[in-house]
Amino acid sequence: ENPATTVDQDEVYLPQEVITTTATPVEKIDLQGESPLGPGSFRITLWISKDGLVTQVDLEDSETPVWFTNRIIEIFKQSRFVPGMREDRPVASTLLVEITF
């Protein structure tokens, strides 16, 4: 079985389990000023290119209002990442992020 998943024709996105180093944000993603007006959590999967760009965000589940979830997704879409590595080369990969407020 091939563990890779394809988002577009040009790049194969590898799951975290098969890469050596997970992608990390270039700068801290600051969510301190964001609030869903109550407790809640959600999980998103980021699709990060080998160039460190977020090319897609999938909402896995959410216990927060739609407007708030969409706001956080936009913040992540605009973030840059140090790409994941497989051995010594950058690769496109997916990253599951869980956020709790």
C-alpha positions in Angstrom: 0.0 0.0 0.0 1.1 3.5 -0.8 0.9 5.7 2.4 0.9 8.9 0.3 -2.1 11.0 -0.5 -2.4 13.3 -3.4 -4.0 16.8 -3.3 -2.9 17.8 -6.8 -1.2 16.2 -9.8 2.2 17.8 -9.1 2.9 16.9 -5.4 2.4 13.9 -3.2 1.6 14.7 0.4 3.0 12.2 3.0 1.4 11.5 6.3 3.4 12.3 9.5 4.0 8.6 10.2 6.3 8.2 7.2 8.4 11.4 7.4 11.6 12.0 9.4 10.8 15.5 10.7 7.3 17.1 11.0 6.6 20.5 9.4 6.8 23.4 11.9 5.6 27.0 11.6 8.3 29.5 10.6 6.8 32.0 13.1 4.6 31.3 16.1 1.0 31.1 15.1 -0.6 33.5 17.6 -4.2 32.7 18.5 -4.2 34.6 21.8 -6.5 37.3 20.5 -9.0 34.9 19.1 -11.9 33.6 21.2 -15.0 31.5 20.3 -16.9 33.2 23.1 -16.9 30.0 25.2 -15.0 26.7 25.5 -14.5 24.4 22.6 -12.1 22.6 20.4 -11.5 21.5 16.8 -9.1 19.5 14.7 -7.8 20.5 11.2 -5.5 18.8 8.8 -3.0 21.1 7.1 -1.6 20.1 3.7 1.9 21.7 3.6 3.9 21.8 0.3 7.6 21.1 0.2 8.0 24.9 -0.1 6.3 25.4 3.3 3.0 26.8 1.9 -0.4 25.6 3.3 -2.2 24.5 0.1 -5.3 23.1 1.8 -7.0 22.9 5.2 -9.5 20.1 6.0 -11.8 20.5 9.0 -11.8 17.1 10.8 -14.3 18.0 13.6 -15.4 21.1 15.5 -17.1 22.1 18.7 -16.8 25.8 18.0 -19.0 28.2 16.0 -18.6 28.1 12.2 -17.5 31.7 12.0 -14.7 31.1 14.6 -13.5 27.9 12.9 -13.3 29.7 9.6 -11.3 32.5 11.1 -8.7 30.1 12.6 -8.5 28.2 9.3 -7.7 31.5 7.5 -4.9 32.2 10.0 -3.4 28.8 9.3 -3.8 29.1 5.5 -1.7 32.3 5.6 1.0 30.8 7.8 4.4 29.6 6.4 6.0 26.4 7.6 9.4 24.8 7.5 8.5 21.8 5.4 8.5 18.2 6.7 11.6 16.2 5.9 12.1 12.7 4.7 15.7 11.8 5.5 17.5 14.9 4.2 15.1 16.4 1.7 12.0 18.5 2.1 8.7 16.8 1.3 5.0 17.8 1.1 3.2 16.5 4.1 0.0 16.6 6.1 -0.2 17.8 9.7 -3.1 17.2 12.1 -3.6 20.2 14.5 -5.9 20.1 17.5 -6.9 23.4 19.1 -8.7 23.7 22.4 -10.0 27.0 23.9 
